Every structure is written in structure tokens, then in C-alpha cells.
Amino acid sequence: MKNTLRLGIVVFLVVMIGVSRSDDKTDEEFRVKQLARSKSIAESFVIVNDMGTASRPAQMSAKPLLRYTDATRQQDESVLWLWTDRERPMALMAIEYYPKPPHGPRWLYEIVSLSESKIGVKREAIDWKAQRPGAVRNEVPDGPEPSDKPALRLIQARKLRQRFTAHEKTPVEGRIELRPLTNPIYRYRDEESGVVDGAIFAFANGTNPEVLLVLEARQDAGSKSAVWKYGFAQMTGGEVYASLDEREVWSQPEADPPASRDSYVNGWISEE
């Protein structure tokens, strides 16, 4: 009996390990397939940046900026894509997959402008133009003088980020305190426009970025030295708020999809 029992246990463990490895392979294949589909959707959009003289298409990043899930929203395999002009961020797009009813199976796209001019978005029947620039930059009060060393500027940016908080309000979940991600999701510079250093930080529900904080060390034309500036952008259809030193400095109303705001748009794409 003992030998029979031991043999049965061994067989069971071998079968379970095989099933686990098979599931892992299936999950990874699914993730690869979903990423390819997400990229295909993103590439079907054309985002144009109006620099004031002539419009030109922004460049989409070859790799995703961030991959995330949000169990509270019943979404899976979501991806954040970036469009730039040179290195400067022009727009961010979230492609989120909702596999279950009532929303799914289908995809949600969200596009927010980070450009200091207006952007335009086109895809098949979609033709949207921002009504104002995105993430308007304001000087950080009592901010340090930007260091001349990139590593020290990153330390400064992280310390400045600690002065900001963000939260979201939803009809079902109520107030949600958003968690700041420690590292910037994108860092850049553009000497031509006076950006000595730039970093985009995310405030997330779990790992789902809902509010974006743009921090830039800038030396604008006519200025003798660089200063730190900040701007916010929404990456959700929820009602969002942000504070600096515990004082509210920014908010955006609810944008239940499909919705269009001054520098943000979202909508559904059917699963194919």
C-alpha cells in the first residue's frame, strides 16, 4: 500500500507540473499575442503635432512604455504607448483589453496630449483635435536649481515628485488614493526647446497609470538659468485630482468612454 501510495503521489506531482508548465506556456503565448494586437491597434492611429508652422506626424515608440493590469476594472494585458517629436513626449496612448462583460471582449483606447501645442488624432472614422495643449507646465515653487549632472537631476526629480499626490473618484469605488511609481516611466531632454531634463512619473491604481506628472528642468528663451516646471495629464475616464504640498492644483472631470475633452480622448474598439 505504501509503495502504491508513493507511486500515486509521484504520478500526481508529475501531471501537475506538466499542467503548470503547459499553462505557463499558454499564458505567455496569450501575452505575446495580446501585445502584438495592442501594437497593431496603436499603429493604426496617426498622431499629428502642430508646431505652429507646419503639422507633422509624431513618432510612435517601437516598444511599450509600460504593461499593466487592473483587476478592479476587470481589464487585462494593457499597454502604454508613447509618441514623440525628437525626444519630447507628444502623446501617450493606453490600449486596455476588457475580456469580460459588460465591457468586453473589446479594447479601450485613451489618448492624452503632453504637447505644448495642439495635437490631432486620426484612425478610420476617428478625427479628433485637441482644443488646447496638454500638461501645461508651471514653475515648481521653491524648487531647487537643476543640477548640471544628469544623475543628480534624477534625484532632484524624485524628491520633487514626493511633494505631489493624486487621487481618483469613481461612482462605484469612491475615492481612490493613487500610488506613485518610484521610477519615471520616461526620461528625455531636448536642448532645442530648452528642456535640460524631463521625466514622466505615474500615479497608479495598482499598476494602472491614472494620472501623469511631467517634471522638466527648463531654461526658456530669455531666462538666465534653468528652473523646475511641472504639469499633469489624465490617463483615465475617472474624475481625477492632484495636489502640490497638500494643496489642490489640478483636476479633470469624469470622461466615461466614449468621451472627448480639451486634451484627452477615449473610445471603444471591438474585438476582432
N, C-alpha and C positions, 0 to 999 in steps of 0.2 A: 504493500500500500504506500509506504514512504517513497519508494522509487517511482511508483506511478504518479504520486502527487508532485514530486520534484520535476518529473518529466513534463507534467501538465503545466506547471508554473513556467518552466523554461520555454515551452511552446507558446504560451500566452504572451510572455515578455517579447519573444522574437516577433510575433504577429503585431503586437502593439508598437514596437519600434519601427517595424516596416510601415504600418499605417501612419505613424507620426512623420516619418521621412517622406512618405507619399503626400501627406497633407502639406508639409513644408514646401515641397516641390510645386504642388498645385497652387499654393498661396503666392509663391514667388512668381510663377508664370502669370497669375492673375494680376499681380502688381506691375509686372513688366508690360502687360497688355494695356492696363489702365493708364499707365504713364504715357505710352505711345498714343493712345486715344486722346488724352488730355493735350498732349503737344500738338496733335493734328488739329484739334479744335482751336487752340491758341493761334496756330499758324494761319488759320483761315480768316483771322482778323487783320485788318490793316489799321495801324495807329499812326496818325499824321501829327507832327508837331509844327505849329505855326510860330516861326521865329520872328514874325513881324515884317519880314521882307518876302519870303517865299516858303510855302509849306513843303515839308519833305518827310518821308516815312521814317519813323523811329525804328531802331534795330531791336529785334527780339533776341533775348539770350538763348544760347544753344542748350543750356542746362537749366533745370528748375532752380529757383531761388530757395524754395522750401517745400517739403512734403509733410502733410499733416492729416490727422483725423479728428473728428469731434463726435464722440458717442452721444453727447447730449442733444445733438442736432440730427442724429441718425445719418451722418454723412461718412463717406469712406473714400480713401485714395484721392485726397485733394492736393492740388499743386498750385504754387505761386510762381508766376512767370513775370519777367521784367523786360521793359522796353527802354532803350537808352538813346541819347543823342551824344555821340562820343561816349564819355563815361557817365555823364549826368543822367539820373533817372528821370524818364518822361512819364511813365505809367506803370502800374502794376496790375496784373490780372490774376484773379483766383478762379480756378476751374475746380468745382466741387461735385463729387458724384454722390447722388442720393439713390441707393439701391431699392429702398422700400417705400410703400405708400405712406402717407398721402402724396408725397412729392415725387417719388420715383417709380420705376427707374428712369432717371433723366439727370442732366447736368445743369448746374447753375454757374453762370459766369458773372464775375464782378470786375469792373474796371474803374480804377481811381487814378486821377491825374496827379502827378508830382511835378509837373512842368510849371515854370514861371510864366508861360504863355498858355494860350488855349490849345487844346488838342481836339482832334476829330477821330471818330471810330467808324469803320465800315466793315460789314460782313453780310453778304446777300441782302436781305431786307433791312438790315440794321444800318442806320445812317445817323449817328449821334455826334453832336458838337458840344463841347464843354462851354458853359456860359461864363466861366471865369477861370483864372489859373488855379492850380491845385497846390495844397500845402503852403500857403502864404507864409513867408519867413519873417519872423520878428526877432529882434535882438534879445538875447537872454540877459535879464537884469543881473548885475553883479557877477557876470561871468568872468572867468579868468582870461588873461591874454593867451591866445593859442600858442602852444609851444612850436618851436621850429623843428622838432623831431617827431616823425610820424607815430612812433611807439608811445611817446608821452601824450600826444594829442588823443590817441585812443583811450588812454587812462582818463584824460580830462573829459572826453565824451561820455564815458561810462559813469563818472561821478556826476556829471550834469544830468544824465538820464535818471539818476536817483531822486532828483528834485521833482520829477514828473510822475503823476499817477493817472490811471484811466479806468473808467467803468462803463458798463453797458446796462441798459434797461430793456427788458422784453415783457410782453404781455403774460407769458406763461411762467418764466423763471424769475421775474422781478429783477432786482439789482444784482449784477454780476461784477465783482471786482476782478479786473483783468490783470493777469500775471505778466510782468515784464520779462522778456527773454534777455538773458545776460549779455549775449554777444550780438552785435549788429548783424542783420541779415544781408546787408550790402554796404560796402565801403567804396568811396570813389574820390576823385579830385578832377578839377577842370580849371586850369590856370587861366584859360582864355576868358572865362566868365567870372573869375575872381574866387572860385571855390578852392581854397587851400586844402581842405579835407572835408569829407562828408560821410555821414553814417546814418543808416536807417535802422531804427530799433522797432520791435514789435511788442505790443501788449496783447496777450493771448488768453483765450478761454481754453485751458488745457494747452494744446499746441496750435490752436486755430487763431491766426492773427486777426484781430478785430479792429485795432487802432494802430496806426503807424506814426512814429515820431521821427522827423527828419532833423538831424543836428548838423550844422555846417559851420566850419571856420571860414569866414569870408573876408575878403578885402575888396570892397566895392570901389568903383571908379571914384577918385577924389578923396578916398579915405587914406589916412596916413598909416594905419595898422589894421590888422585883421581882428574881427570880433566873432563870437559865437552867436549863431542865429538858430531858431527852431521853427518848426511848422508841423501841423498834424494833418492826417488824412484818414478817412474811414475805409474799412475793408470789410464792411458788414451791412446788412439791411436793418440792423437794430439801431436803436437810439443810443448814441454814444457821447461821452463827456470826458474831458481831460483837464487836469489841474496842474498848476505850477506853484510849488511851495504852499500847497493846500488851498490855493485859490483857483476857482474855475476860470479857465482862459479860452476854452473851445468846446463846441458841441455841434452835433449834427442830428437832424430829426430821423425818425424811422423811414426806411426805404424798402418796404416789403415788395419783393420781386413780383412782376417786372416793375422797375422804378427808374426814374431819371432825376438826378439832382444837378446842381451847378457844375460839379467836377467829379461826379460819380454816377455810374450807370450799372444796372444788373438785369438779368433775364434768364429764361429757361431755354435749354436746348434738348430736344427729345433724344432719347437713347436710340442709336441706330444699330 
